[in-house]
Amino acid sequence: MNSDLSQLAIQSFVAPFYFIAMCIALFTFIGALLYYRFLSNWLHEKLATLVWFIGAVFILFTSSERSDEIKDFVKDWTVTGMIIGMLISAVALGVVFGLLSRKKRGRAKKTKIKSSSVKVQRPRMVQNRSDDEILSSSLDRLSGAEFERLLALYFRDKGYEVKEVGIGGKDGGVDLVIIDQRGEKTAVQAKCYANHNTVGVQIVRELVGAKRNHDCILSLLITTSDLTEPAKKEAEQFKVDYWHGAVVEQKLKSWGKWQPTNKKIKVQPVKDTVQKVVQRSQAQVAVTNETICTCGAPMVTRKGREGKAFLGCSTFPKCRQTRSV
């Protein structure tokens, strides 16, 4: 009697419910394989989840409408067979969850790589290098600030008035403002990057927005590497002129004053370097009657673009104080 009741319960409730669960599990397994194998690049994960939910609801409604047919279909099922089926379903669901976790780990890894790939300018090779040393150094041995100083020397020698608005610090998108003989202003952004470190769209957009802050009509982006294709399209759209690595080297070499050598730069100990800087500053202070800047550093004799001498702070570009001789 008890065995008959248990068999009836299995045929009436357990087996049909198990059959529906098997159908949903099979639908989930096949859908997950198709999505992660072929459709993940074209179909968003949230949309795929919505499609799965609709499919599961459809299976439930269809099963409720055909409950009698399902009962006839599973009337001969045994408990042993259902247990084996449950194990198979568990393995299938394990594969699905494995694919899900693997996909999430892949996305997290890509996000981490993307966030860590911040474009930084080259570090300074030697502290407080003179203009002569910069003119004899190759582009790959210049820091960002030294590259800006090199460009300032280049444009001054070409007859431009140069305003160094962002030398060695946060420039907000503009490093130099060059003014030609007609008074036309151009905003210049300099990026001393390695060859593999290309300039992106964001740099172009920053230059376009920042040039208005300096009343500039034109804009010029100069980089030792190159621009990405989207950045080039952005530059053409907003009429931003740009010089990439090969163009920069060609213009500097044709200038004649930039003559890079292949000699390796010997980095002196910090203590020795500081001592020499102090000695040089003291000698220059003696020449300039011990003139001290408002920041506390000694002032040295410099010459402007027109050849007129003036006193400038020895810590330039950190301090830009000047005095007439």
Secondary structure, 3 states (H helix, E strand, C coil): CHHHHHHHHHHHHHHHHHHHHHHHHHHHHHHHHHHHHHHCCCCCHHHHHHHHHHHHHHHHHHHHHCHHHHHHHHCCCCHHHHHHHHHHHHHHHHHHHHHHHHHHHHHHHHHHHHHHCCCCCCCCCCCCCCHHHHHCCCHHHCCHHHHHHHHHHHHHHCCCEEEECCCCCCCCCCCEEEECCCCCEEEEEEECCCCCCCECHHHHHHHHHHHHHHCCCEEEEEECCCECHHHHHHHHHCCCEEECHHHHHHHHHHHCCCCCCCCCCCCCCHHHHHHHHHHHHHHHHHHCCCCECCCCCEEEEEECCCCCEEEEECCCCCCCCEEEC
